Amino acid sequence: MSAGDDIQLRFVLDDRVQCRTGAGNGEDAWSGGTVVKLWYREAGWPKTRTAPYQIKLDDGRLIFAPMDDDRVIRALTGLLAEGKIPVTILTGFLGAGKTTLL
């Protein structure tokens, strides 16, 4: 796949995506990230070879998607698509009485 092939990519820069990052416990492992480069190339690759996307994963790793396919890269949906994780904050004083939190 090459940038000169006039292929329309599904994602643009800064899109939130999920990438297949390997297998774990018998299931596919997917990681959230952000598209940081289109038509990525590594220095040692032949001039005709490119990857559609370079992605910065939420854990800081940089990876590339070798093809623009849902088996490799897919749109991130829900709150995680906005880079947000739901959080509940609880406050109180130790020894202020019996409290049960379920």
Secondary structure, DSSP 4 states (H G I P E B T S, - for coil): --GGG-PPPS--TT-EEEEEEEEETTEEEEEEEEEEEEEE--TTS-TT--EEEEEEETTS-EEEESSSSTTTEEE--SGGGGT----------TTSS-----
